[in-house]
Amino acid sequence: MTTLSASGTDAAASVPATPAGSSHSARARRSAPSLAWWGLVPFAAYVVLFLAVPTVLAIGSGFFTKDGSFTWTNISALGDPVVLNTFANSAGLSLGTAVVGAVVGGLVCYALLGMNPDGAVRASVDAAAGVFAQFGGVMLAFAFIATIGIQGIITVFLKETFGVNIFENGTWLYELPGLILPYIYFQIPLMVITFMPALAALKPQWAEANLTLGGTRASFWLRIGIPVLAPSFLASLLLLFANAFSSYATAAALASQGSQIVPLQIRTALTSETVLGRENLAGALALGMIVIVGVVMALYSLVQRRAARWQS
């Protein structure tokens, strides 16, 4: 007993003494604001000025008249059949192009899966996807007008060579159907950017275990690959829907006449000379868009959180 006590005393004495003020200074360092947080100031200012403030103004303007008095007229206008049809057009266009972009983009990602991640082909496709996903607005509209417009290169070639007139039943490029191809154009590369990391994160050990247990390639995808990738695929699909639903510049450049989708309806409410005194209707329309996009992005966040469980 004496020996144990002595050894315990010696062991305690051998431990370096902690200065009395060290714990206090450590807590002070932890509680002191880190200089790294100052790096967020420019981004926070950007978010406040160009996202938060416009959102508040757009929502608030929907509840007031031009002279500043409160009204429910603008909000009640969201139930108008014309406005509802506009929202339906936007939702249909966004959903259709999102599904096509997700499927085609997913196939592109699958094709890239078997290539060297550091190879020239993979790097070229990644770079092209990053560029094409951001290629929109007036530039994209001009590209389609010059290619398949009334006097476009492909239009004239088909008409003079094969006698095929793609505008025989009307100038669909400048109407709602004409937005489908441009939207798909930037939806596919966006899908490649968002879905490729999830597909590349599939562990080779899973495929090896499947083969060891007598499974086939088909059984791997049906029982492992597709169930694991389903949340990431759905999250990317929701992101594509929100991206198309909120797009404005390409539609504004192509469909200069009419208000087939919600962003163009907002433009009409703000600039039309025949809808005087209803400028604040644009705020109500923006509120409807914010609610829809907010719900979609909330679902995206939930699905993406589930997908991140196995990717981490």
Backbone hydrogen bonds, N-H to C=O, Kabsch-Sander energy under -0.5 kcal/mol:
donor,donor_aa,acceptor,acceptor_aa,energy
5,S,1,M,-2.1
6,A,2,T,-2.2
7,S,3,T,-2.8
8,G,4,L,-2.5
9,T,5,S,-2.1
10,D,6,A,-2.8
11,A,7,S,-2.6
12,A,8,G,-2.3
13,A,9,T,-2.2
14,S,10,D,-1.6
15,V,11,A,-0.8
15,V,12,A,-0.6
22,S,19,P,-1.3
23,S,19,P,-0.6
25,S,21,G,-2.2
26,A,22,S,-2.4
27,R,23,S,-2.2
28,A,24,H,-2.0
29,R,25,S,-2.3
30,R,26,A,-2.2
31,S,27,R,-2.3
32,A,28,A,-1.8
37,W,34,S,-1.1
38,W,35,L,-1.1
39,G,36,A,-1.3
40,L,37,W,-1.6
41,V,38,W,-1.2
44,A,40,L,-3.1
45,A,41,V,-2.7
46,Y,42,P,-2.1
47,V,43,F,-2.6
48,V,44,A,-2.5
49,L,45,A,-2.6
50,F,46,Y,-2.6
51,L,47,V,-1.5
52,A,47,V,-2.7
53,V,48,V,-2.8
55,T,51,L,-1.7
56,V,52,A,-2.5
57,L,53,V,-2.6
58,A,54,P,-2.6
59,I,55,T,-2.6
60,G,56,V,-2.9
61,S,57,L,-2.5
62,G,58,A,-0.9
62,G,59,I,-0.7
63,F,60,G,-1.6
64,F,61,S,-1.2
65,T,69,S,-2.6
68,G,65,T,-1.4
71,T,63,F,-2.3
76,S,72,W,-2.7
77,A,73,T,-1.3
78,L,75,I,-1.7
79,G,76,S,-1.7
80,D,77,A,-1.7
84,L,80,D,-2.8
85,N,81,P,-2.3
86,T,82,V,-1.8
87,F,83,V,-2.3
88,A,84,L,-2.3
89,N,85,N,-2.4
90,S,86,T,-2.3
91,A,87,F,-2.7
92,G,88,A,-2.8
93,L,89,N,-2.7
94,S,90,S,-2.5
95,L,91,A,-2.8
96,G,92,G,-2.6
97,T,93,L,-2.2
98,A,94,S,-2.0
99,V,95,L,-2.4
100,V,96,G,-2.2
101,G,97,T,-2.6
102,A,98,A,-2.5
103,V,99,V,-2.5
104,V,100,V,-2.6
105,G,101,G,-2.3
106,G,102,A,-2.2
107,L,103,V,-2.0
108,V,104,V,-2.1
109,C,105,G,-2.3
110,Y,106,G,-2.1
111,A,107,L,-2.2
112,L,108,V,-2.0
113,L,109,C,-1.1
114,G,110,Y,-0.6
114,G,111,A,-0.6
115,M,112,L,-1.7
119,G,116,N,-2.0
123,A,119,G,-1.9
124,S,120,A,-2.4
125,V,121,V,-2.5
126,D,122,R,-2.3
127,A,123,A,-2.3
128,A,124,S,-2.6
129,A,125,V,-2.7
130,G,126,D,-1.9
131,V,127,A,-1.7
132,F,128,A,-3.1
133,A,129,A,-2.0
134,Q,131,V,-0.9
135,F,132,F,-0.8
136,G,134,Q,-1.2
139,M,136,G,-0.7
140,L,136,G,-0.5
141,A,137,G,-2.2
142,F,138,V,-2.8
143,A,139,M,-2.1
144,F,140,L,-2.0
145,I,141,A,-2.4
146,A,142,F,-2.9
147,T,143,A,-1.1
148,I,144,F,-3.0
149,G,145,I,-1.3
152,G,149,G,-1.5
153,I,146,A,-2.4
154,I,147,T,-1.9
155,T,147,T,-1.1
156,V,152,G,-2.7
157,F,153,I,-2.2
158,L,154,I,-2.7
159,K,155,T,-1.9
160,E,156,V,-2.6
161,T,157,F,-2.4
162,F,158,L,-1.6
163,G,158,L,-0.6
163,G,159,K,-0.5
164,V,158,L,-2.0
165,N,163,G,-0.6
166,I,164,V,-0.7
168,E,165,N,-1.5
170,G,167,F,-1.3
172,W,170,G,-1.9
174,Y,171,T,-1.3
175,E,172,W,-1.7
178,G,172,W,-1.2
178,G,175,E,-0.8
179,L,176,L,-1.7
180,I,177,P,-1.3
183,Y,179,L,-2.0
184,I,180,I,-2.5
185,Y,181,L,-2.0
186,F,182,P,-1.2
187,Q,183,Y,-1.5
188,I,184,I,-2.1
190,L,186,F,-1.0
191,M,187,Q,-2.1
192,V,188,I,-2.0
193,I,189,P,-2.1
194,T,190,L,-2.1
195,F,191,M,-2.8
196,M,192,V,-1.5
199,L,195,F,-2.0
200,A,196,M,-2.7
201,A,197,P,-1.0
202,L,199,L,-1.2
206,W,203,K,-1.3
207,A,203,K,-0.9
208,E,204,P,-2.2
209,A,205,Q,-2.6
210,N,206,W,-2.1
211,L,207,A,-2.2
212,T,208,E,-2.4
213,L,209,A,-1.8
214,G,211,L,-1.5
215,G,210,N,-3.1
220,F,216,T,-2.0
221,W,217,R,-1.9
222,L,218,A,-2.4
223,R,219,S,-2.4
224,I,220,F,-2.2
225,G,220,F,-2.8
226,I,221,W,-3.1
228,V,224,I,-2.1
229,L,225,G,-2.5
230,A,226,I,-1.7
233,F,229,L,-2.7
234,L,230,A,-2.7
235,A,231,P,-2.4
236,S,232,S,-2.3
237,L,233,F,-2.2
238,L,234,L,-2.4
239,L,235,A,-2.0
240,L,236,S,-2.3
241,F,237,L,-2.1
242,A,238,L,-2.4
243,N,239,L,-2.2
244,A,240,L,-2.3
245,F,241,F,-2.7
246,S,242,A,-1.6
247,S,244,A,-0.9
252,A,248,Y,-2.8
253,A,249,A,-2.0
254,L,250,T,-1.9
255,A,251,A,-2.6
256,S,254,L,-1.4
265,Q,261,I,-1.9
266,I,262,V,-2.4
267,R,263,P,-1.8
268,T,264,L,-2.2
269,A,265,Q,-2.2
270,L,266,I,-1.5
271,T,267,R,-2.2
272,S,268,T,-2.6
278,R,275,V,-1.2
281,L,278,R,-1.7
282,A,279,E,-1.6
283,G,280,N,-0.6
284,A,280,N,-1.2
285,L,281,L,-2.3
286,A,282,A,-2.6
287,L,283,G,-2.0
288,G,284,A,-2.1
289,M,285,L,-2.2
290,I,286,A,-2.8
291,V,287,L,-2.4
292,I,288,G,-2.1
293,V,289,M,-3.0
294,G,290,I,-2.6
295,V,291,V,-2.3
296,V,292,I,-2.3
297,M,293,V,-2.8
298,A,294,G,-2.0
299,L,295,V,-2.3
300,Y,296,V,-2.3
301,S,297,M,-2.2
302,L,298,A,-2.1
303,V,299,L,-2.7
304,Q,300,Y,-2.8
305,R,301,S,-2.0
306,R,302,L,-1.6
307,A,303,V,-2.4
308,A,304,Q,-1.8
309,R,306,R,-1.1
310,W,307,A,-0.7
311,Q,307,A,-0.8
312,S,308,A,-1.4
